[in-house]
């Protein structure tokens, strides 16, 4: 083999070995979940969930849509018109983000 061919061969082997170090499960974990997927997968992990902010939860079955009492949490759903609290994901807002994302303040 000529030296350039050896070099290319080593690069290919190095790339194969490098990519084999990563699992495809790690790549899937970085994907965005729907609200229903997130409700089914609650396991104390940090995930990205896409949905509509539909109100502020005030109990396990009640979400207010106006006159928000505080900035502590919000409820998200797959549809902006959702009224069934069992199809909503309640999200606690950490104190450092309440002024930006809290429903009473904003």
C-alpha positions as a Markdown table, in Angstrom:
| # | Residue | x | y | z |
|---|---|---|---|---|
| 1 | Unk | 0.0 | 0.0 | 0.0 |
| 2 | Unk | 1.1 | 3.5 | -0.7 |
| 3 | Unk | 1.4 | 5.9 | 2.2 |
| 4 | Unk | -1.6 | 8.0 | 1.2 |
| 5 | Unk | -3.7 | 4.8 | 1.0 |
| 6 | Unk | -2.5 | 3.8 | 4.5 |
| 7 | Unk | -3.3 | 7.2 | 5.8 |
| 8 | Unk | -6.9 | 7.0 | 4.4 |
| 9 | Unk | -7.3 | 3.5 | 5.8 |
| 10 | Unk | -6.2 | 4.7 | 9.3 |
| 11 | Unk | -8.6 | 7.6 | 9.1 |
| 12 | Unk | -11.5 | 5.3 | 8.2 |
| 13 | Unk | -10.7 | 2.9 | 11.1 |
| 14 | Unk | -10.3 | 5.9 | 13.5 |
| 15 | Unk | -13.8 | 7.2 | 12.5 |
| 16 | Unk | -15.4 | 3.8 | 12.9 |
| 17 | Unk | -13.9 | 3.4 | 16.4 |
| 18 | Unk | -14.8 | 6.9 | 17.4 |
| 19 | Unk | -18.4 | 6.6 | 16.3 |
| 20 | Unk | -18.8 | 3.2 | 18.0 |
| 21 | Unk | -18.1 | 4.9 | 21.4 |
| 22 | Unk | -21.5 | 6.6 | 21.2 |
| 23 | Unk | -24.9 | 4.9 | 21.5 |
| 24 | Unk | -27.9 | 5.8 | 19.5 |
| 25 | Unk | -30.0 | 6.0 | 22.8 |
| 26 | Unk | -28.0 | 9.0 | 23.8 |
| 27 | Unk | -28.9 | 10.7 | 20.5 |
| 28 | Unk | -32.6 | 9.9 | 21.0 |
| 29 | Unk | -32.6 | 11.4 | 24.5 |
| 30 | Unk | -31.9 | 14.8 | 23.1 |
| 31 | Unk | -35.2 | 14.9 | 21.1 |
| 32 | Unk | -38.3 | 16.9 | 22.0 |
| 33 | Unk | -41.2 | 15.2 | 23.6 |
| 34 | Unk | -44.9 | 15.9 | 23.1 |
| 35 | Unk | -46.9 | 16.7 | 26.2 |
| 36 | Unk | -48.5 | 13.2 | 26.2 |
| 37 | Unk | -45.1 | 11.5 | 25.9 |
| 38 | Unk | -43.8 | 13.6 | 28.8 |
| 39 | Unk | -46.8 | 12.7 | 31.0 |
| 40 | Unk | -46.1 | 9.0 | 30.3 |
| 41 | Unk | -42.4 | 9.3 | 30.9 |
| 42 | Unk | -42.2 | 11.2 | 34.1 |
| 43 | Unk | -39.0 | 9.9 | 35.7 |
| 44 | Unk | -37.3 | 12.9 | 37.2 |
| 45 | Unk | -35.1 | 13.4 | 34.2 |
| 46 | Unk | -34.6 | 16.7 | 32.4 |
| 47 | Unk | -36.4 | 16.7 | 29.0 |
| 48 | Unk | -37.4 | 19.2 | 26.3 |
| 49 | Unk | -41.2 | 19.2 | 25.9 |
| 50 | Unk | -43.1 | 21.2 | 23.3 |
| 51 | Unk | -46.6 | 22.4 | 24.0 |
| 52 | Unk | -48.9 | 25.4 | 24.7 |
| 53 | Unk | -49.0 | 27.3 | 28.0 |
| 54 | Unk | -52.7 | 26.9 | 28.9 |
| 55 | Unk | -52.7 | 28.3 | 32.5 |
| 56 | Unk | -51.5 | 28.1 | 36.0 |
| 57 | Unk | -52.2 | 24.9 | 38.1 |
| 58 | Unk | -53.7 | 25.6 | 41.5 |
| 59 | Unk | -54.6 | 22.0 | 42.4 |
| 60 | Unk | -54.1 | 18.6 | 40.9 |
| 61 | Unk | -57.3 | 19.0 | 38.9 |
| 62 | Unk | -57.7 | 22.8 | 38.5 |
| 63 | Unk | -55.9 | 25.2 | 36.1 |
| 64 | Unk | -56.8 | 28.9 | 36.0 |
| 65 | Unk | -56.6 | 30.8 | 32.8 |
| 66 | Unk | -56.6 | 34.3 | 34.1 |
| 67 | Unk | -55.9 | 36.3 | 37.3 |
| 68 | Unk | -52.9 | 34.2 | 38.0 |
| 69 | Unk | -52.2 | 34.0 | 41.8 |
| 70 | Unk | -48.4 | 33.6 | 41.5 |
| 71 | Unk | -45.4 | 32.8 | 39.3 |
| 72 | Unk | -44.5 | 29.4 | 40.7 |
| 73 | Unk | -45.8 | 27.0 | 38.0 |
| 74 | Unk | -47.5 | 26.7 | 34.6 |
| 75 | Unk | -49.5 | 24.1 | 32.8 |
| 76 | Unk | -48.7 | 23.1 | 29.2 |
| 77 | Unk | -50.8 | 21.0 | 26.8 |
| 78 | Unk | -50.6 | 19.8 | 23.2 |
| 79 | Unk | -53.5 | 22.0 | 22.2 |
| 80 | Unk | -54.0 | 25.6 | 23.2 |
| 81 | Unk | -57.7 | 24.9 | 23.8 |
| 82 | Unk | -57.2 | 21.9 | 26.1 |
| 83 | Unk | -59.4 | 22.0 | 29.3 |
| 84 | Unk | -58.8 | 18.4 | 30.6 |
| 85 | Unk | -56.1 | 18.7 | 33.3 |
| 86 | Unk | -55.2 | 15.0 | 32.9 |
| 87 | Unk | -53.8 | 16.0 | 29.5 |
| 88 | Unk | -51.7 | 18.8 | 30.9 |
| 89 | Unk | -48.1 | 18.8 | 32.2 |
| 90 | Unk | -47.6 | 20.9 | 35.3 |
| 91 | Unk | -44.2 | 22.6 | 35.2 |
| 92 | Unk | -42.6 | 24.2 | 38.3 |
| 93 | Unk | -40.8 | 27.4 | 37.5 |
| 94 | Unk | -37.5 | 27.8 | 39.4 |
| 95 | Unk | -37.1 | 31.0 | 41.3 |
| 96 | Unk | -34.4 | 32.4 | 39.0 |
| 97 | Unk | -36.9 | 32.2 | 36.0 |
| 98 | Unk | -40.1 | 33.4 | 37.6 |
| 99 | Unk | -39.7 | 37.0 | 36.6 |
| 100 | Unk | -39.3 | 35.9 | 33.0 |
| 101 | Unk | -41.8 | 33.1 | 32.7 |
| 102 | Unk | -44.2 | 33.4 | 35.7 |
| 103 | Unk | -47.8 | 34.0 | 34.5 |
| 104 | Unk | -48.7 | 36.6 | 37.2 |
| 105 | Unk | -45.7 | 38.8 | 36.3 |
| 106 | Unk | -46.0 | 38.3 | 32.6 |
